Amino acid sequence: MWSRVPLLRLLLPFAAGLLSPACIYLQGGIIQICILAFPVLAGGLFYRYLYGYRSRWLHGLFIILFMFACGQYLAWKVNARQDRQLSAVSESEQMYLVQLDEAFEIRERSFRAKADVLACLEGDSCTRVDAGLMLYAEPDPSLAGVLPGGLMLIRAGLQVVKPPANPDEFDYRKYLARKGIFHSVYLSTDEWKILGTPPQMSLFMHAERFRLKLLDKLKANGILGKHFGIASALLLGEDSHLDAGTRDVYARAGAMHILCVSGLHVGVIFLVLNTLLGFLKRSSLGRCLLPPVLMASIWSYALLTGMAPPVSRASCMISFFIIGNMMGRHKNAYNTLAASAMLLLMLDPRLLYGAGFQLSYSAVLGIISLQRPLENLFCFRYKLIDRIWSITTVSIAAQVGTLPVVLYYFHQFPLYGLITNLIVIPLSSIIIYSGILLLILPVSMASAWVAEAFKMLLRTMDAGVNLVESIPFGMAEEIMIDLPAAILLALLICCISAFLISKKNIFLIMGVLCLLLLSLNSLQTKYLKLTRRSFVVYSVRGHSAYDCINGTTHHFYADSLLLHSPDKVDYSIRPHWLAIGLKRSFIDTLNAQMDHAAWTMPNGQCQHIIFWTGAFPHCSPPVKKPAPAYLILRGKCPFNIEQLFDWFDPGLVIIDSSVPPWVKAPEGDKRFWDVREKGAYLSSGCRPACPPQAGKPAGRVPSDE
């Protein structure tokens, strides 16, 4: 079995090289690859002379090392490009020439678009720059008309995208870095100027403009509002028009994959074209023309959808399938999948880290490994029931394959996904057929009929998804697994799949071993959760928020405005609660009377936390200064920051997010921790913490009365 998938055997060491943290220098990397390439080539040309039968494993070892070195080299190239981008762009205010990669997305408080920085203009000189940029601008109607490929002149300081401010918060910097973007900027209305469109644009720019025309055509046919968002995501991969409510409903019903252009859509396009162009198979010339026409059409559609990873993967797989069919070679699904993955990773190694890429390949692996064994479990006499069972097994196999990735990234799992897929998979296929027909036809009476049928299908599918989502207990939420658990779960699924395919007991034994290791990892994780003791000062702009964590119980204090802003809590703070497995919550509002908290060290000694909000009294500082473990500054801080040490002798001064930006800690002073700049503060070590209490600590605390 293993010998039948040579490309998969090459892909594994290649991917390991991409993931390897070890860095290699340019010169050393080329030498390393050349050294490893020589025995590989020599072994292939003079195998019988250089290697005997007993030492045949040496040739395989050299190939594995060679692929590993190639992966490392590509990873180094990506890191080197990132370093060049970071060094080429200055954070000081400069004049930059930028080109839009996409049209501006209209948001509630700003316009947003991805752009490329082409040059930096300083006086009469022009320095070439190659860097990605996330561009935010103050709302302006004239920006809505700027098409992809348009040039803009901006004057601003480009900022490096900051890391997440709180533990386990969504890492937006890492998300953009995987797209090759490391800088962002916010522009007011007087900091930009539209220059027009250059005479030459890339193929991607033309494809993006054509996609905008197709979106306008949907609107011209009366596809508006919620249905326009669903149609644009379903047909063209444009999900910016989906509202948050629709996303939530489809995610809870297990149908979110329908709103992301994926292999299903490419497969439908392939079947439509293969049927329409079937007449070419009647002649020898037509049989030669059919493969390149199919491949050109599929890749044109992939380009139209922005070369999303699922579409690229599906296009690669179908292209290899077409080529293999044309050459009359035996097709192995695992080899085809590995070949497409290797090609995509060679073009962009960052794809390997993306959740979408991992979901795509894990879903296909699950389908090709488990769908046939599951389908063979039952055989039905009636074709309709047999077809329903076939769709169900595809859904089960895909959900099992993606289970580790879904739980690791999204911490939830839709329980009624099987029911949803019975509704959305047949309907979405018909919707794609009718949508393609609608986009091809001119706006006329015929297209009006197709548009009405298209809207009816959209309403039917949306009603079915909403019906499934309304069933109680449809989503298993707050399921937290760490990376080792996700890897062990994936290995367990692979072992079970291999056992079902080959019936070899060795895979069953390996599966039991993975299950044992998974149980041990779960016990260790639970022990760490039960023994965790920490104090946290969160970083939420303009707000105060503190956490006293004791095992799986915590006491959370925040100002009233933050407690009445659940979106901010869900984005900045709740991910940390889920990650460390907090179960019981005590939530209270901070008030002016709360000035200190008792805090017990592991050795039993008691220290204090003092919250300071007001001014210092007009008298001499105390002789015996209070010495809290933490002195937390809140509010306007109407005093000189250096006065703190006349009145207190703290272990650490923490400036929380409610303090105005003009209050700054001395640069480089390690006695301060500014959560506005450094992010949330977590107490070092495991230390039990008591909730804040109103009252006076030991020693005299200065009063502003």
C-alpha positions as CSV (number, residue, x, y, z in Angstrom):
1,M,0.0,0.0,0.0
2,W,2.8,2.5,1.0
3,S,4.7,1.7,-2.2
4,R,1.7,2.7,-4.3
5,V,1.8,6.3,-3.2
6,P,5.3,7.6,-4.0
7,L,4.2,11.3,-4.2
8,L,2.7,11.1,-0.7
9,R,6.0,9.7,0.6
10,L,7.7,12.7,-1.0
11,L,5.2,15.2,0.4
12,L,5.6,14.2,4.0
13,P,9.4,15.1,4.3
14,F,8.8,18.2,2.2
15,A,6.1,19.4,4.5
16,A,8.2,18.6,7.5
17,G,11.0,20.8,6.1
18,L,8.5,23.7,5.7
19,L,7.4,23.3,9.3
20,S,10.9,22.8,10.7
21,P,11.9,25.8,12.9
22,A,15.6,25.4,11.9
23,C,16.8,28.2,9.7
24,I,19.4,27.8,7.0
25,Y,21.4,30.5,5.3
26,L,21.1,31.0,1.5
27,Q,24.6,29.8,0.6
28,G,24.5,26.9,3.1
29,G,21.0,25.9,1.9
30,I,22.1,25.7,-1.8
31,I,25.2,23.7,-0.8
32,Q,23.0,21.4,1.4
33,I,20.6,20.7,-1.4
34,C,23.3,20.1,-3.9
35,I,25.1,17.7,-1.6
36,L,21.9,15.7,-1.1
37,A,20.9,15.9,-4.7
38,F,24.1,14.2,-6.0
39,P,23.5,10.8,-4.3
40,V,19.8,11.0,-5.3
41,L,20.7,11.5,-8.9
42,A,23.6,9.0,-8.8
43,G,21.4,6.5,-7.1
44,G,18.8,6.8,-9.7
45,L,21.2,6.5,-12.6
46,F,23.6,3.8,-11.2
47,Y,21.3,2.1,-8.7
48,R,22.6,-1.5,-9.2
49,Y,26.2,-0.4,-9.0
50,L,26.1,1.9,-6.0
51,Y,23.5,0.1,-3.9
52,G,22.9,-3.6,-3.2
53,Y,19.5,-5.0,-2.4
54,R,20.2,-4.9,1.3
55,S,21.2,-1.2,1.2
56,R,18.3,-0.1,-1.0
57,W,17.0,2.0,1.9
58,L,19.9,4.4,1.5
59,H,18.5,5.7,-1.7
60,G,15.1,6.3,-0.1
61,L,16.8,8.0,2.8
62,F,18.7,10.4,0.5
63,I,15.5,11.3,-1.3
64,I,13.8,12.0,2.1
65,L,16.6,14.2,3.2
66,F,16.6,16.0,-0.2
67,M,12.9,16.8,0.0
68,F,13.3,17.9,3.7
69,A,16.1,20.3,2.6
70,C,14.0,21.6,-0.2
71,G,11.2,22.3,2.2
72,Q,13.6,24.1,4.6
73,Y,15.0,26.2,1.7
74,L,11.5,27.3,0.6
75,A,10.7,28.2,4.2
76,W,13.9,30.2,4.4
77,K,12.9,32.1,1.2
78,V,9.6,33.0,2.7
79,N,11.2,34.3,5.9
80,A,13.8,36.2,3.9
81,R,11.1,38.0,1.9
82,Q,9.3,38.9,5.1
83,D,12.5,40.4,6.6
84,R,13.0,42.4,3.4
85,Q,9.5,43.8,3.6
86,L,9.8,44.7,7.2
87,S,13.2,46.5,6.6
88,A,12.1,48.2,3.4
89,V,9.1,50.1,5.0
90,S,9.7,52.8,7.6
91,E,7.2,53.6,10.3
92,S,7.9,57.3,9.9
93,E,5.6,59.4,7.7
94,Q,6.5,59.0,4.0
95,M,4.9,59.3,0.6
96,Y,4.0,55.9,-0.9
97,L,2.6,54.7,-4.2
98,V,0.2,51.8,-3.7
99,Q,-1.9,49.6,-5.9
100,L,-5.1,48.1,-4.8
101,D,-5.5,44.3,-5.0
102,E,-9.2,44.4,-4.5
103,A,-12.0,46.9,-4.3
104,F,-12.7,48.7,-1.0
105,E,-14.9,46.8,1.4
106,I,-17.4,49.2,2.9
107,R,-17.6,48.7,6.7
108,E,-19.4,50.4,9.4
109,R,-16.7,52.9,10.4
110,S,-14.1,52.6,7.7
111,F,-13.3,51.3,4.2
112,R,-10.8,48.4,3.9
113,A,-8.8,46.9,1.1
114,K,-5.6,44.9,0.5
115,A,-2.9,46.8,-1.5
116,D,0.7,46.5,-2.6
117,V,3.2,49.1,-1.8
118,L,5.1,49.8,-5.1
119,A,7.4,52.7,-4.2
120,C,8.5,55.2,-1.6
121,L,8.8,58.8,-2.8
122,E,11.2,61.1,-1.1
123,G,11.7,64.4,-2.8
124,D,12.8,63.8,-6.3
125,S,13.9,60.2,-5.6
126,C,11.8,57.1,-5.9
127,T,12.7,53.8,-4.1
128,R,11.2,50.6,-5.2
129,V,9.3,48.7,-2.5
130,D,7.6,45.3,-2.6
131,A,5.4,44.9,0.5
132,G,1.8,44.0,1.2
133,L,-0.5,46.5,3.0
134,M,-3.9,46.3,4.7
135,L,-5.4,49.7,4.0
136,Y,-8.0,51.3,6.2
137,A,-9.5,54.7,5.2
138,E,-12.0,57.1,6.6
139,P,-15.4,56.6,4.8
140,D,-15.5,58.5,1.6
141,P,-17.8,57.9,-1.4
142,S,-15.1,58.4,-4.0
143,L,-13.1,55.4,-2.6
144,A,-16.0,53.1,-3.4
145,G,-15.5,53.6,-7.1
146,V,-11.7,52.7,-7.1
147,L,-11.4,49.4,-8.9
148,P,-8.8,46.7,-8.3
149,G,-5.5,47.7,-9.9
150,G,-6.1,51.4,-9.2
151,L,-3.2,53.5,-8.0
152,M,-3.2,55.7,-5.0
153,L,-0.7,58.1,-3.5
154,I,-0.8,58.1,0.3
155,R,1.2,60.0,3.0
156,A,1.3,58.2,6.2
157,G,3.5,56.1,8.5
158,L,2.9,52.4,7.8
159,Q,2.6,50.4,11.1
160,V,3.7,46.9,11.6
161,V,0.6,44.8,12.5
162,K,0.6,44.3,16.2
163,P,0.4,40.9,17.9
164,P,-2.7,40.0,19.9
165,A,-3.0,42.0,23.1
166,N,-4.5,39.2,25.2
167,P,-3.7,35.6,25.7
168,D,-5.4,33.2,23.2
169,E,-7.0,36.2,21.3
170,F,-7.3,35.8,17.6
171,D,-3.8,36.4,16.1
172,Y,-4.6,38.9,13.3
173,R,-0.9,39.5,12.6
174,K,-0.3,35.8,11.9
175,Y,-3.4,35.7,9.8
176,L,-2.2,38.6,7.6
177,A,1.4,37.3,7.5
178,R,0.2,34.1,5.9
179,K,-1.2,36.3,3.1
180,G,2.1,38.1,2.8
181,I,0.9,41.3,4.6
182,F,2.9,42.7,7.5
183,H,1.8,46.4,7.6
184,S,-1.4,48.4,8.0
185,V,-2.3,52.0,7.9
186,Y,-5.4,54.2,8.6
187,L,-5.9,57.2,6.3
188,S,-7.9,60.3,6.9
189,T,-9.5,62.0,3.9
190,D,-6.6,64.4,3.4
191,E,-3.9,61.7,3.3
192,W,-4.6,60.0,0.0
193,K,-5.1,60.8,-3.7
194,I,-6.4,58.6,-6.5
195,L,-4.1,58.5,-9.5
196,G,-6.1,56.3,-11.8
197,T,-5.3,53.0,-13.5
198,P,-2.0,51.9,-14.9
199,P,-1.8,50.9,-18.6
200,Q,-0.7,47.4,-17.7
201,M,-2.3,45.2,-14.9
202,S,-1.7,41.7,-13.8
203,L,-4.1,38.9,-14.7
204,F,-5.3,38.8,-11.1
205,M,-6.4,42.5,-11.4
206,H,-8.4,41.8,-14.6
207,A,-10.0,38.8,-13.0
208,E,-11.0,40.8,-9.9
209,R,-12.6,43.5,-12.1
210,F,-14.5,40.9,-14.1
211,R,-15.8,39.4,-10.8
212,L,-17.1,42.9,-9.8
213,K,-19.0,43.0,-13.1
214,L,-20.5,39.7,-12.4
215,L,-21.6,40.8,-9.0
216,D,-23.2,43.9,-10.6
217,K,-25.0,41.5,-13.0
218,L,-26.5,39.6,-10.0
219,K,-27.8,42.9,-8.7
220,A,-29.2,43.9,-12.1
221,N,-31.2,40.6,-12.1
222,G,-32.8,41.5,-8.8
223,I,-30.6,39.4,-6.5
224,L,-30.4,41.8,-3.5
225,G,-30.0,41.9,0.3
226,K,-29.4,38.6,2.1
227,H,-29.8,36.5,-1.0
228,F,-27.1,38.6,-2.8
229,G,-24.6,37.8,0.0
230,I,-25.4,34.1,-0.3
231,A,-25.2,34.1,-4.1
232,S,-22.0,36.1,-4.3
233,A,-20.3,33.7,-1.8
234,L,-21.7,30.6,-3.4
235,L,-20.9,31.4,-7.0
236,L,-17.9,33.7,-6.9
237,G,-16.3,33.3,-3.4
238,E,-17.0,36.9,-2.4
239,D,-18.1,36.6,1.2
240,S,-17.7,40.3,2.2
241,H,-21.5,40.8,1.6
242,L,-22.5,38.2,4.1
243,D,-24.0,39.6,7.3
244,A,-23.0,38.3,10.7
245,G,-26.4,36.7,11.3
246,T,-26.2,34.6,8.1
247,R,-22.7,33.5,8.9
248,D,-23.7,32.4,12.4
249,V,-26.8,30.5,11.2
250,Y,-24.9,28.6,8.5
251,A,-22.0,27.8,10.9
252,R,-24.4,26.5,13.6
253,A,-26.2,24.3,11.0
254,G,-22.9,22.9,9.6
255,A,-23.4,24.5,6.2
256,M,-20.7,27.1,6.2
257,H,-18.7,25.2,3.7
258,I,-21.4,25.9,1.1
259,L,-20.7,29.6,1.4
260,C,-17.0,29.1,0.7
261,V,-16.1,28.3,-3.0
262,S,-14.5,24.9,-2.7
263,G,-14.0,21.5,-4.4
264,L,-17.7,21.0,-4.7
265,H,-18.1,24.1,-6.9
266,V,-15.1,23.2,-9.1
267,G,-16.5,19.7,-9.4
268,V,-19.8,21.0,-10.6
269,I,-18.1,23.3,-13.1
270,F,-16.1,20.3,-14.4
271,L,-19.2,18.2,-14.8
272,V,-21.1,21.0,-16.6
273,L,-18.3,21.6,-19.0
274,N,-17.6,17.9,-19.6
275,T,-21.2,17.4,-20.5
276,L,-21.5,20.5,-22.7
277,L,-18.2,19.6,-24.5
278,G,-19.0,15.9,-24.7
279,F,-19.4,16.1,-28.5
280,L,-15.6,16.6,-28.8
281,K,-15.1,13.0,-27.7
282,R,-16.4,11.8,-31.1
283,S,-13.3,12.7,-33.0
284,S,-9.6,12.2,-32.4
285,L,-8.9,15.9,-32.8
286,G,-11.7,16.7,-30.3
287,R,-10.3,14.2,-27.8
288,C,-7.0,16.1,-28.0
289,L,-8.6,19.5,-27.6
290,L,-11.0,18.5,-24.7
291,P,-8.3,18.3,-21.9
292,P,-6.7,21.7,-22.5
293,V,-10.1,23.3,-22.9
294,L,-11.4,21.8,-19.6
295,M,-8.2,22.7,-17.7
296,A,-8.3,26.3,-19.1
297,S,-11.9,26.7,-18.1
298,I,-11.4,25.3,-14.6
299,W,-8.3,27.5,-13.9
300,S,-10.1,30.6,-15.3
301,Y,-12.9,29.9,-12.7
302,A,-10.2,29.5,-10.0
303,L,-8.7,32.8,-11.0
304,L,-12.1,34.4,-10.9
305,T,-12.6,33.4,-7.3
306,G,-9.3,34.8,-6.2
307,M,-7.3,31.5,-6.3
308,A,-8.7,30.5,-2.9
309,P,-6.9,27.5,-1.5
310,P,-9.8,25.1,-1.7
311,V,-10.4,26.1,-5.4
312,S,-6.7,25.8,-6.2
313,R,-6.5,22.4,-4.6
314,A,-9.6,21.1,-6.4
315,S,-8.4,22.6,-9.7
316,C,-5.0,21.0,-9.2
317,M,-6.6,17.6,-8.5
318,I,-9.0,17.7,-11.4
319,S,-6.1,18.9,-13.7
320,F,-4.0,15.9,-12.7
321,F,-7.0,13.7,-13.2
322,I,-7.5,15.1,-16.7
323,I,-3.8,14.7,-17.6
324,G,-3.7,11.1,-16.2
325,N,-6.9,10.2,-18.1
326,M,-5.5,11.7,-21.3
327,M,-2.2,9.7,-20.9
328,G,-4.2,6.5,-20.1
329,R,-2.3,6.1,-16.8
330,H,-3.7,4.5,-13.6
331,K,-4.9,7.2,-11.2
332,N,-4.4,7.0,-7.5
333,A,-6.4,9.4,-5.5
334,Y,-3.7,9.8,-2.8
335,N,-1.0,10.5,-5.4
336,T,-3.2,13.0,-7.1
337,L,-3.9,14.7,-3.8
338,A,-0.2,14.7,-2.8
339,A,0.8,16.1,-6.2
340,S,-1.7,19.0,-6.0
341,A,-0.6,19.8,-2.4
342,M,3.1,19.8,-3.4
343,L,2.5,22.0,-6.3
344,L,0.6,24.6,-4.2
345,L,3.1,24.5,-1.4
346,M,6.0,25.1,-3.9
347,L,4.1,28.2,-5.2
348,D,3.2,29.4,-1.7
349,P,4.6,27.6,1.4
350,R,2.5,29.7,3.7
351,L,-0.6,27.8,2.7
352,L,0.5,24.9,4.9
353,Y,-0.3,27.0,8.0
354,G,-3.8,28.0,6.8
355,A,-6.9,26.5,8.4
356,G,-8.7,26.5,5.0
357,F,-5.9,24.6,3.3
358,Q,-5.8,22.0,6.2
359,L,-9.6,21.7,6.1
360,S,-9.6,21.1,2.4
361,Y,-7.1,18.3,2.4
362,S,-8.3,16.6,5.5
363,A,-11.9,16.6,4.1
364,V,-10.7,15.0,0.8
365,L,-8.5,12.5,2.6
366,G,-11.5,11.6,4.8
367,I,-13.7,11.1,1.7
368,I,-11.3,9.0,-0.3
369,S,-10.4,6.9,2.7
370,L,-13.7,6.3,4.5
371,Q,-16.5,7.0,2.1
372,R,-16.3,3.7,0.2
373,P,-16.0,1.4,3.3
374,L,-18.9,3.3,5.0
375,E,-21.0,3.0,1.8
376,N,-20.4,-0.7,1.6
377,L,-21.8,-1.2,5.1
378,F,-25.4,-1.1,3.7
379,C,-26.9,-1.8,0.4
380,F,-30.4,-0.6,-0.5
381,R,-32.7,-1.8,-3.3
382,Y,-34.2,1.6,-4.2
383,K,-32.0,4.1,-6.0
384,L,-33.3,7.1,-4.1
385,I,-32.5,5.7,-0.7
386,D,-29.1,4.4,-2.0
387,R,-28.4,7.9,-3.3
388,I,-29.3,9.5,0.1
389,W,-27.0,7.0,1.9
390,S,-24.2,7.8,-0.5
391,I,-24.5,11.6,0.2
392,T,-24.7,10.8,3.9
393,T,-21.5,8.7,3.8
394,V,-19.7,11.5,2.0
395,S,-20.7,13.9,4.7
396,I,-19.7,11.5,7.5
397,A,-16.3,10.9,5.9
398,A,-15.6,14.6,5.4
399,Q,-16.7,15.5,9.0
400,V,-14.6,12.7,10.4
401,G,-11.6,13.8,8.3
402,T,-11.9,17.4,9.4
403,L,-12.7,16.7,13.0
404,P,-9.2,17.4,14.5
405,V,-8.8,20.6,12.5
406,V,-12.3,21.9,13.3
407,L,-12.0,21.3,17.0
408,Y,-8.4,22.8,17.2
409,Y,-9.3,26.0,15.3
410,F,-13.0,26.6,16.0
411,H,-13.7,24.7,19.2
412,Q,-17.1,23.7,18.1
413,F,-18.8,21.0,16.1
414,P,-22.2,21.0,14.3
415,L,-24.2,17.9,15.4
416,Y,-26.8,18.2,12.7
417,G,-24.4,18.6,9.8
418,L,-25.5,15.3,8.2
419,I,-29.1,16.5,8.0
420,T,-28.0,19.9,6.6
421,N,-25.8,18.3,3.9
422,L,-28.8,16.2,2.7
423,I,-30.5,19.6,2.0
424,V,-27.7,21.9,0.9
425,I,-25.6,19.5,-1.3
426,P,-28.3,18.7,-3.9
427,L,-29.7,22.2,-3.8
428,S,-26.3,24.0,-4.0
429,S,-25.5,22.0,-7.1
430,I,-28.7,23.1,-8.8
431,I,-28.1,26.6,-7.6
432,I,-24.6,26.6,-9.1
433,Y,-26.0,25.3,-12.4
434,S,-28.7,28.0,-12.5
435,G,-26.3,30.7,-11.3
436,I,-23.8,30.0,-14.1
437,L,-26.7,30.2,-16.6
438,L,-27.8,33.5,-15.1
439,L,-24.3,35.0,-15.4
440,I,-24.0,33.8,-19.0
441,L,-27.4,35.1,-20.2
442,P,-27.8,38.8,-21.0
443,V,-30.2,40.8,-18.8
444,S,-33.4,40.1,-20.7
445,M,-36.7,38.2,-20.3
446,A,-35.0,34.8,-20.4
447,S,-32.6,35.8,-17.6
448,A,-35.5,37.2,-15.6
449,W,-37.1,33.7,-15.6
450,V,-33.8,32.2,-14.6
451,A,-33.4,34.8,-11.9
452,E,-36.8,34.0,-10.4
453,A,-35.9,30.3,-10.3
454,F,-32.5,31.1,-8.9
455,K,-34.1,33.2,-6.1
456,M,-36.6,30.5,-5.3
457,L,-33.8,27.9,-4.9
458,L,-31.9,30.3,-2.7
459,R,-34.9,30.9,-0.5
460,T,-35.5,27.1,-0.3
461,M,-31.9,26.4,0.7
462,D,-31.9,29.2,3.2
463,A,-35.2,28.1,4.8
464,G,-33.8,24.5,5.1
465,V,-30.7,25.7,6.8
466,N,-32.6,27.9,9.2
467,L,-34.9,25.0,10.0
468,V,-32.0,22.8,10.9
469,E,-30.4,25.6,12.9
470,S,-33.5,26.1,15.0
471,I,-33.4,22.5,16.3
472,P,-32.2,22.7,19.9
473,F,-28.7,21.4,20.9
474,G,-27.4,21.6,17.3
475,M,-23.9,22.8,18.2
476,A,-21.3,21.3,20.5
477,E,-19.4,24.3,21.7
478,E,-16.4,25.2,23.9
479,I,-14.5,22.1,23.0
480,M,-10.8,22.9,23.6
481,I,-8.0,20.7,22.4
482,D,-4.3,21.6,22.2
483,L,-2.0,20.8,19.2
484,P,-0.7,17.5,20.6
485,A,-4.3,16.3,21.1
486,A,-5.2,17.4,17.6
487,I,-2.3,15.5,16.1
488,L,-3.0,12.4,18.1
489,L,-6.7,12.5,17.1
490,A,-5.7,12.9,13.5
491,L,-3.3,9.9,13.8
492,L,-6.1,7.9,15.4
493,I,-8.4,8.6,12.5
494,C,-5.7,7.6,10.0
495,C,-5.1,4.3,11.9
496,I,-8.8,3.5,11.8
497,S,-9.0,4.4,8.1
498,A,-6.0,2.2,7.3
499,F,-7.4,-0.7,9.3
500,L,-10.8,-0.4,7.5
501,I,-9.0,-0.4,4.1
502,S,-6.2,-3.0,4.6
503,K,-7.7,-5.1,7.5
504,K,-4.3,-5.3,9.1
505,N,-4.1,-5.6,12.8
506,I,-1.0,-3.5,13.1
507,F,-3.1,-0.4,12.3
508,L,-5.6,-1.4,15.0
509,I,-2.8,-1.7,17.5
510,M,-1.4,1.7,16.5
511,G,-4.9,3.2,16.9
512,V,-5.2,1.8,20.4
513,L,-1.8,3.3,21.2
514,C,-2.9,6.7,19.9
515,L,-6.1,6.5,22.0
516,L,-4.0,5.7,25.1
517,L,-1.7,8.7,24.4
518,L,-4.7,10.9,23.8
519,S,-6.1,9.9,27.2
520,L,-2.8,10.6,28.9
521,N,-2.7,14.0,27.3
522,S,-6.2,14.7,28.4
523,L,-5.4,13.8,32.0
524,Q,-2.3,16.0,31.9
525,T,-4.3,18.9,30.5
526,K,-7.0,18.5,33.1
527,Y,-4.4,18.4,35.9
528,L,-2.9,21.7,34.6
529,K,-6.3,23.3,34.5
530,L,-7.1,22.3,38.0
531,T,-3.8,23.6,39.5
532,R,-3.7,26.9,37.5
533,R,-3.5,30.0,39.7
534,S,-3.0,33.3,38.1
535,F,-3.9,37.0,38.1
536,V,-4.5,38.7,34.7
537,V,-4.8,42.3,33.7
538,Y,-6.4,42.4,30.2
539,S,-5.8,44.9,27.5
540,V,-9.1,46.2,26.1
541,R,-8.8,49.7,24.8
542,G,-10.5,52.3,27.1
543,H,-11.5,49.7,29.7
544,S,-10.4,48.1,32.9
545,A,-10.6,44.3,33.2
546,Y,-9.0,41.9,35.7
547,D,-9.2,38.2,36.4
548,C,-8.4,36.2,39.5
549,I,-8.1,32.5,38.3
550,N,-8.2,29.6,40.7
551,G,-8.3,26.2,38.9
552,T,-11.5,26.1,36.8
553,T,-13.1,29.0,38.7
554,H,-12.4,32.7,38.2
555,H,-13.5,36.0,39.5
556,F,-13.7,38.6,36.7
557,Y,-13.9,42.3,37.3
558,A,-14.5,44.9,34.7
559,D,-16.0,48.4,34.3
560,S,-19.7,48.6,33.5
561,L,-19.2,49.8,29.9
562,L,-17.2,46.7,29.1
563,L,-19.6,44.3,30.8
564,H,-22.3,45.9,28.5
565,S,-20.2,45.3,25.4
566,P,-20.4,41.5,24.9
567,D,-18.7,41.7,21.5
568,K,-15.5,43.1,23.1
569,V,-15.5,40.5,25.8
570,D,-16.1,37.7,23.3
571,Y,-13.2,38.9,21.1
572,S,-10.6,39.9,23.6
573,I,-11.2,37.9,26.8
574,R,-13.5,34.9,26.4
575,P,-11.0,33.0,24.2
576,H,-8.6,32.8,27.2
577,W,-11.4,31.5,29.4
578,L,-12.1,28.7,26.8
579,A,-8.4,27.9,26.3
580,I,-7.8,27.3,30.0
581,G,-11.1,25.5,30.6
582,L,-12.8,27.9,33.1
583,K,-16.2,26.6,34.1
584,R,-17.6,28.7,36.9
585,S,-17.6,32.5,36.6
586,F,-18.1,35.3,39.1
587,I,-18.5,38.5,37.3
588,D,-18.6,41.9,39.1
589,T,-18.5,45.5,38.2
590,L,-15.5,47.7,39.3
591,N,-16.4,50.6,41.4
592,A,-14.7,53.5,43.1
593,Q,-14.7,51.9,46.5
594,M,-12.6,49.0,45.3
595,D,-9.0,49.9,46.2
596,H,-7.2,46.7,47.0
597,A,-7.2,42.9,46.9
598,A,-5.6,40.2,49.0
599,W,-3.3,37.8,47.2
600,T,-1.7,34.7,48.7
601,M,1.6,33.4,47.5
602,P,2.3,29.7,47.2
603,N,4.4,29.7,50.4
604,G,1.4,31.1,52.3
605,Q,2.6,34.7,52.6
606,C,0.0,37.3,51.9
607,Q,0.7,40.3,49.6
608,H,-1.7,42.9,48.1
609,I,-2.8,44.5,44.9
610,I,-3.7,48.2,45.1
611,F,-5.9,49.8,42.5
612,W,-5.2,53.6,42.2
613,T,-7.5,55.9,40.4
614,G,-7.3,59.4,41.9
615,A,-4.8,62.1,42.8
616,F,-2.4,62.2,45.7
617,P,-3.3,64.2,48.8
618,H,-1.6,67.6,49.5
619,C,0.6,66.4,52.3
620,S,3.9,64.7,52.9
621,P,4.3,61.1,51.7
622,P,4.2,58.4,54.5
623,V,7.4,57.3,56.2
624,K,6.4,53.7,55.9
625,K,5.2,53.3,52.3
626,P,2.8,50.5,51.4
627,A,4.5,47.8,49.4
628,P,1.9,46.0,47.3
629,A,2.8,43.2,44.9
630,Y,1.1,45.1,42.1
631,L,0.0,48.8,41.9
632,I,-2.6,49.0,39.1
633,L,-3.3,52.5,37.7
634,R,-6.8,53.2,36.4
635,G,-8.6,56.2,35.0
636,K,-7.1,59.6,34.2
637,C,-4.1,59.5,36.5
638,P,-3.9,63.2,37.3
639,F,-0.4,63.2,38.7
640,N,3.2,62.8,37.6
641,I,4.1,59.2,37.1
642,E,7.3,59.5,39.1
643,Q,5.3,60.5,42.2
644,L,4.1,56.9,42.6
645,F,7.4,55.9,44.2
646,D,7.1,58.7,46.8
647,W,3.9,57.1,48.1
648,F,4.3,53.4,47.3
649,D,7.0,50.8,47.0
650,P,5.3,48.4,44.6
651,G,6.8,45.2,43.1
652,L,5.4,46.2,39.7
653,V,3.3,49.1,38.4
654,I,0.7,48.0,35.8
655,I,-0.9,50.7,33.6
656,D,-4.3,49.3,32.5
657,S,-6.1,50.2,29.3
658,S,-8.4,52.8,30.8
659,V,-5.5,55.2,31.3
660,P,-5.4,57.9,28.6
661,P,-2.6,57.6,25.9
662,W,-0.8,60.8,27.1
663,V,0.1,59.0,30.4
664,K,3.3,57.1,29.6
665,A,5.7,55.0,31.6
666,P,9.4,55.9,31.4
667,E,10.9,54.2,28.5
668,G,12.9,51.1,29.4
669,D,11.9,51.2,33.1
670,K,11.3,47.6,34.1
671,R,9.2,48.7,37.1
672,F,6.3,49.3,34.8
673,W,4.1,47.1,32.6
674,D,1.9,49.1,30.2
675,V,-0.8,46.8,28.9
676,R,-1.6,49.3,26.2
677,E,1.8,48.7,24.6
678,K,2.9,45.3,25.8
679,G,-0.5,43.5,26.0
680,A,-2.2,41.8,28.9
681,Y,-0.2,41.0,32.0
682,L,-0.3,37.4,33.4
683,S,1.2,36.8,36.8
684,S,4.3,34.6,36.6
685,G,4.0,31.1,38.1
686,C,0.9,29.5,39.6
687,R,-0.3,31.7,42.4
688,P,-3.7,31.6,44.1
689,A,-5.6,34.8,43.9
690,C,-8.5,36.1,45.9
691,P,-11.1,38.5,44.3
692,P,-10.8,42.2,44.9
693,Q,-12.4,43.5,48.1
694,A,-13.3,46.9,49.3
695,G,-11.3,48.1,52.3
696,K,-7.9,49.2,53.4
697,P,-4.8,47.0,53.2
698,A,-2.1,46.7,55.9
699,G,-0.2,50.0,56.1
700,R,-1.6,53.4,55.3
701,V,-2.9,54.0,51.8
702,P,-2.9,57.7,50.8
703,S,-6.3,59.2,50.3
704,D,-7.4,61.9,47.9
705,E,-10.0,63.2,50.3
